[in-house]
Amino acid sequence: MNQQLISKAVEIWKEGPKPVIAGEYHDNWYNRLSSSFLKSFSDCNYGTIMKSILQRDLEPADESLFPKAPEWEATGHFVENYVFMGNKGKNEMIAKYRNNFFNIAKLKKTPSEYVHSSDYKKAVSYADRILREKVIMDYIRHEHSQYHVVIEFDINGVPFKCEIDCLNLVLLFELDFKTSRDINQEIYNKKSRKWESYIKLNDYGTQRAIYRHAIYQKHEVDVLPMIAAVSKEDVPDAALYEFRRKDLLDAKIEDVAESLPAILEVLEGKKKPMQCGICDYCKTDKEVTGVRVVADGDY
């Protein structure tokens, strides 16, 4: 554990919340928590602090190498923007994630050759799957739907931020767009030791509860949280989910509120962050302080 970096993170947190700049939401900490921060923090306190607060890169950035974004980010943002804004959104994402889809640095692809990329064809097929679904597109393309709405809010006085994919204050819904490997198959959760749907596995109920809370605090309206999902399969599947149980969403917010004091103890430097020991940040700053005795069964 790098105690010097932890101390720096504590100093940053104590500076207090900062206004969120639209368009730069994903790139800055702003001294505000988020649903993704909470989920990551429950997996590894230390790694989350390194990644979110200090935004520490484990590899030196070199733009000349055309670094790739994580696959989930490139594909998800491409599909979402294509669905929301048509060709304009598609072209913007081509420019932003060109090396993920076309590997320009190595293959020296020209724009006219983009359509021959298998990664690009797959991403377009995911978007086209959603674009064919009238029920989903009626929500997304509704005249009062707003895209990528950033809200600053708090839970029990703790500053938060969120970016809502699609918000409609007339029809009273918020819709999050998800791309997933498979939206039907249950996946084994090592933490809970149960087979779970991808909705449960990713704790989207808590995320939707937080977004609903943010919208109510900002606009004083109660919206229906929704998810539009598409699977990243050779033959993509699509689904539209509604989170109708207000009592369960309220319970999720109470759970979040109850978890905040323990999180604040770490962020304020009153308690050392827990380490998972297996993420890249933990492995990078790990010190070997003893030996591991080989178990009898490993001989």
N, C-alpha and C positions, 0 to 999 in steps of 0.2 A: 504494500500500500504506500502510495506517495503522499505523505502527510503534508508536504509543502503545497501540493496541488489542491488537496482537500481544504487547507486553510484559505487558499485563494478563492475557492468556490464559496466558502462561508462569507468572505468579504463581499463577493459579488451579490449574494442573496441579501445581505444586510443593507445594500444600497437602496432596496425597495423596488416596487414595480415600476415599469416604464411603459409608456404608450406603445401599442403595437402598430407597426407600419404596414399598411395594406400592401400586398404583393411581395413582402419579405417575411411573411409569417413563418415559413418553414426553416428560415436561415438564422433566426435569432432567438435568444432565450427570453429576453424581456423581463426576467425575474418573475415569471408567472408559471404556475403549474398547468398541466393539461391532462387529458385522459390518457394519452400515450405515455406521458411521464409517469403517471401512477402505475400503469401496467408494467412498464420497464423497471420502475423502482422496486416493485414487489419481486421481480426476478433477481435483480442485483442493484443494491444501493450504490455501490462504488462505480460500476460501469455506467449507470445512468447519470451520475454526477459528472463523470469524465466526458460523456457524449453530449449531454444536454446543456449543462451549465457552462463547462469549459470548452465545449465543442472541439475537443481534442482529436486531431487526426493521427492515427497510428502510422500512416504512410505519408511521406512528404508529397504535397500537391505539386504536380508539374503539368501545366496546361498543354505543353508541347506533346505530351503523351496521349492526349485525348482520353482522360480517365472516364470510366463508365460509372454511371449511377447504379445503385442497387436495382436488380431486375424488377422487384415489386414496385419501386418508385417510378421507373421509366415506363413500364407497361401500364400501371395503374393511372398515372397522370395522362399518358397518351390517350388511353381509351376514354377516360372521363372527359377530357377537353374536346375530343372528337365528338362524343355524344352530346355534350352540352352546347358546343359552339360550331359544330359542323367543320367545314374545310378550314375555316380560320383557325379554330382550335387545333386541328390536326397539323397544320403547317407550323404553328408555334411550337408544338411538341417535337416535330421533326427537327427543327432548328436546335431545340434545347437538348434533346437526347439522341442526336444523330449518330453518335458512335455506338450507342447501345444497339441500335437497329441495323446500322449499315457498316460499322467498323471502317470508317473512312481512313483512319491512320494506316491500316495495314493493306486494305484492298483498293484504296484510292478511288472509291466509288464517287460518281458524279450524280447530281440530283436526278438525271434521267434514268439512272440505274436503281433508284431507290426501290421500285416496285419488285425487283428481283430478289430482295432480301427476305429470307424465310421468317426472321424475327418480325419484320415489318408486316408481312402478310398475316402472321398470327395475330398481332395486335389489332390490325384492321378487322379481322374476322370476329374478334371479341366485341369490338365496337358495333359492327354490323348486326351482331346477334341482338344487342339491346335496341338498336335503331329500328329493328323489325317489330319490336314489342309495343303496340299502340298503348296498352294500359300504362306501361312505364313512361313512355315518351309524352303522354298527355300530362303527367305530373311535371316532368322535367322541362318541357317546352311551353308550359302554361305562361300566359302573358304576364302574370305577376310573380313568376319564379325568378329569384335572384341567385347568382352563382358566387361561390367562394366568399361568403360573408364572414368577416372577422368580428368577434365579440369579446370584449374585456368584461370580466365579471368576478365574483368572489363566491367562495363557499365558506361559511362561518368566518368571514373576514380574511381568508387566505386568497391572494390574487390568483386568478386563473385566466386562460385564454382558450379560444377554440376557433376553428375555421369551418364553417358549415358549407358543405358542397352545394346544396340547393335549399333555399328557404323561401317559403310562400306564406306571407302574412294575411292573405285573403282566404285561401283554402285551409290555412292553419296546419301546415306540415313542414317538417324538415326531413330532407332525404340525403343519406350518405351513400356514396357510390363505392362499391367494393369489387375487386377482382380477386378470385381465389382459385387455387389449384382444383378444388372440387367442392361444390356447394351441397352435395348430397351425401357423400361418404362420411360416416362418423370416424373420428380420429382419437387415438388413445392419448389421454392427458396424463403424463408421468406424475404431475404434482397431485392431482386429485385421484389418480389411479382409476379413472373411469373412461369409458368410451363416450365422447361428446360430439355434438354437432359443431360445425365450424363457427356458428353464432355463439355458442356457449364457450368453446375453446378460446376464442379471442375476446371474451367478455364484452361483447358488443352491447349487452344490456346496460352495463355501467356507462359505456361511452354515450349511448343514446340518452340515458338519464341525465348525464352532465350537460349535454347539448340542450335538452329540453329545459333544464334549470337555467341555463345561460339565457335562452330566448325569453323565458318568463321574466327574469330579472331585468332584461333590457327593454322588452316591449310589453310586458304585462299581459301576455296571451299564452294559453296552454296549447302547444302544438302536438300533433301526432308524429312521433319519431318513426322513420322508415329507412329501409336499406334496399337499394337496387343492386343486385349481384349478378356477376357473370363468371362462369368457370373458364379457366385457362386450359381447356381440353381441345383435342383435335376437332371434336364436334362440341362447341360451347353450349352450355346450358345457361338459362337465365331465370331469375326469380325476383319477386317483390315481397318484402317482409314488412309487417306492421307490428309495432310494439304497443299493443292496446291497453295492457294492464297498468293503469296509473298507480295503483297501490304498490306494485312491484318496482316501478320506476322510482317512486318516492322512497322505498326501502333501500334502493341502491344509493341514493343520495345520502341517506342517513349513514350507510356503511362507509361512504367516502369521507363524510364529516368526522366519523369516529376514527378513521385512519390518519387524519391530518396531524394530531399532536405528536405522534411517533415520527412522522416524516419531518416535522419542523424541528424536532430535537436534533436530527442529523444535519439539516440544512443550516441550523444556527450554531453548529459546532459543539453542542452539548453531549453528543453521543457519536461514537465512531460509526461510519457506514459499514454495513454488512457486505461481505464479498461472496459471490457465488463460486469463485475459484476456477470457473471454466470459460468465462467470456474472454474476448480478446484483451480487454482492459485489465482484467484480473491477471491473466497470464503474462501480460507485458510487465506489470509492476510486481510480480510475485517474487519472493525470496525463498530459496530453499534453506530451511532452518533445521532440518533433521533428516532422518532416513525413513524410508518405507520398508517395512519388513515384508518379504514375499510370503504370501499365504501358502499353507501346505498344499492346497489344491491347485496352485499355479506351477508346481514343480513338474 
